[in-house]
Amino acid sequence: MEICKLRVALDGPSGAGKSTVAKAVAAKTGLVYVDTGALYRTVGLYAAEHGIKMDDTQGIIDMLPEVEIKLAYENGEQKVYLCGEAVGNKIRTESASAYASAVSKIPEVRAFLLDMQKKIAAGGGVIMDGRDIGTVIMPDAELKVFMTATPEERARRRHKEQVEKGIDVSYESVLENIIARDKQDSEREAAPLRPADDAVYFVNDGYDVEGSADYIIDLMEKRASGLE
């Protein structure tokens, strides 16, 4: 089987570098990259912009029929549109991260986005990252990887990324947010964060983006050759 036809599920906690690594893998292999976390962030953004609090579960459920999300691939990158407008970096703030974690705990939100993600994955040749890709979205993916790093390492990476984007935030607040989000994601009732039983567990402390991507591509090549 050619690696460009594989379905790759890349799961892991917040700040593990999943999106960046998945983009690098896609660029090197020709897979289509799907950022599922952006979908939850976009739902959270809609709630925030309409004054719905993170703990207002019913309010978030009631707003879902109004939320129109579309994905487009422009210059090889996934773009997210909310009700016809590109969300850009508005979904990459600490506030958006907190809202994403809150809405992702709600079963109705997960069901709302589930069909969209499954349809994208059905055609194969994709790498999708998130927290329940290998357990819920693509349980039959040819390769599942659970990528993680220590909270301190993840906070260092996230803080550096946000500072480079001009976002004024402290390392301490980023670390606090990551620890809180780990707890929320692992304890939620709807599709909690956990490795799939057949996932490869990859701790990428000490790996840069290139090294992490090459590690996963090596796994892809071995898995593809085993499927021939």
HUHUMO-V583477 format. One record per residue. RES is the residue in one small letter. PSI is psi in radians with two decimals (* if undefined). OMEGA is omega in whole degrees, -180 to 180 (999 if undefined). D_FIRST is the distance of its C-alpha to the first C-alpha in whole Angstrom. Layout:
BEGIN
res = <RES,RES>
psi = <PSI,PSI>
omega = <OMEGA,OMEGA>
d_first = <D_FIRST,D_FIRST>
END
This chain:
BEGIN
res = <m,e,i,c,k,l,r,v,a,l,d,g,p,s,g,a,g,k,s,t,v,a,k,a,v,a,a,k,t,g,l,v,y,v,d,t,g,a,l,y,r,t,v,g,l,y,a,a,e,h,g,i,k,m,d,d,t,q,g,i,i,d,m,l,p,e,v,e,i,k,l,a,y,e,n,g,e,q,k,v,y,l,c,g,e,a,v,g,n,k,i,r,t,e,s,a,s,a,y,a,s,a,v,s,k,i,p,e,v,r,a,f,l,l,d,m,q,k,k,i,a,a,g,g,g,v,i,m,d,g,r,d,i,g,t,v,i,m,p,d,a,e,l,k,v,f,m,t,a,t,p,e,e,r,a,r,r,r,h,k,e,q,v,e,k,g,i,d,v,s,y,e,s,v,l,e,n,i,i,a,r,d,k,q,d,s,e,r,e,a,a,p,l,r,p,a,d,d,a,v,y,f,v,n,d,g,y,d,v,e,g,s,a,d,y,i,i,d,l,m,e,k,r,a,s,g,l,e>
psi = <2.38,2.47,-0.42,-0.10,-0.07,2.70,2.09,2.14,2.09,1.81,2.87,2.97,3.02,2.36,0.12,-0.16,0.34,-0.86,-0.81,-0.77,-0.73,-0.69,-0.73,-0.71,-0.78,-0.74,-0.60,-0.39,-0.27,0.07,2.73,2.23,2.29,2.01,1.61,-0.52,-0.54,-0.53,-0.79,-0.67,-0.62,-0.69,-0.76,-0.67,-0.74,-0.75,-0.82,-0.77,-0.31,0.30,0.38,2.17,2.70,-0.52,0.09,1.34,-0.81,-0.66,-0.67,-0.72,-0.76,-0.46,-0.28,-0.69,-0.33,-0.29,2.05,1.92,2.33,2.49,2.48,2.60,1.95,2.15,0.67,0.09,2.60,2.25,2.45,2.29,2.30,1.98,0.73,-0.09,2.38,2.33,-0.44,-2.41,0.03,-0.37,0.15,0.19,2.94,-0.65,-0.73,-0.65,-0.76,-0.74,-0.69,-0.76,-0.69,-0.84,-0.49,-0.25,-0.20,2.05,-0.65,-0.59,-0.75,-0.70,-0.65,-0.68,-0.20,-0.83,-0.75,-0.79,-0.70,-0.68,-0.69,-0.70,-0.43,-0.57,-0.19,3.09,0.66,2.66,2.16,2.29,2.63,-2.51,-0.17,0.49,-0.84,-0.31,-0.49,-0.91,-0.86,1.15,-0.29,0.35,2.54,-0.50,2.28,2.28,2.29,1.88,2.24,3.06,2.95,2.69,-0.67,-0.73,-0.70,-0.68,-0.68,-0.77,-0.81,-0.72,-0.78,-0.76,-0.75,-0.67,-0.71,-0.43,0.01,0.25,2.16,1.80,2.58,2.68,-0.72,-0.71,-0.61,-0.78,-0.76,-0.75,-0.70,-0.76,-0.74,-0.70,-0.65,-0.78,-0.79,-0.79,-0.61,-0.36,-0.11,2.63,-0.62,1.94,1.15,2.70,2.07,2.65,2.52,2.65,-0.56,0.35,2.61,2.17,2.07,1.91,1.96,0.44,2.32,-0.14,2.41,-3.12,-0.78,-0.77,-0.71,-0.75,-0.76,-0.63,-0.79,-0.67,-0.64,-0.71,-0.70,-0.77,-0.71,-0.70,-0.73,-0.73,-0.51,-0.26,-0.02,*>
omega = <179,-177,-180,178,-178,167,-177,178,-179,-179,177,-177,179,176,180,-180,-175,-176,-178,-180,180,177,-180,178,-180,-178,-176,-172,-178,175,173,179,178,180,-177,179,179,180,179,177,-178,174,178,179,180,179,-178,-177,179,173,178,-177,-177,-178,179,-175,-178,178,178,179,-177,-177,-172,179,-179,-172,179,-178,176,177,175,178,-177,-177,176,-179,178,174,-179,179,179,-179,174,-179,178,-177,178,-177,179,180,-177,180,177,178,179,178,180,178,179,179,-179,-176,-178,178,-174,-177,-178,177,-180,178,180,-177,-174,-178,-180,-178,-179,179,179,-176,-171,-176,-179,-180,-178,166,-174,180,-179,-178,179,-176,-178,-179,-175,-172,-180,-179,179,178,-180,178,176,180,173,-175,-179,176,180,178,-179,179,180,179,179,-180,-178,180,179,-179,-177,177,179,178,179,180,-177,-178,-179,176,-177,-180,178,179,179,180,-179,179,179,-178,175,-179,-180,-175,-178,-176,-178,-179,-177,176,-180,179,175,178,170,-177,-177,-180,171,-178,-174,175,-170,169,179,177,169,-177,-179,-179,178,180,-180,178,-178,178,176,176,179,-178,179,-179,180,-180,178,-179,-178,999>
d_first = <0,4,6,9,7,8,11,13,17,19,23,26,30,32,32,29,27,24,25,25,22,20,21,21,17,17,19,17,13,14,14,17,19,21,24,25,28,30,30,32,34,35,36,38,40,41,43,44,45,47,49,47,47,44,46,47,44,46,46,43,42,44,43,40,40,42,38,36,33,31,28,28,25,28,27,24,25,26,29,31,34,37,39,38,39,36,37,36,37,39,36,36,39,40,42,39,37,40,40,36,36,39,38,34,36,37,36,37,35,32,32,33,30,27,27,26,23,21,21,20,17,16,15,12,11,14,16,19,22,25,26,25,21,20,23,24,22,18,19,15,13,10,12,16,18,22,24,28,31,34,36,38,35,34,37,38,35,36,39,38,36,39,41,39,39,43,43,46,45,46,44,45,45,41,41,43,41,38,39,41,37,36,38,38,34,34,37,37,36,34,30,32,30,28,25,22,23,19,19,19,23,23,27,27,31,31,28,28,26,24,24,22,20,19,19,16,14,14,13,10,9,10,9,5,6,8,6,5>
END
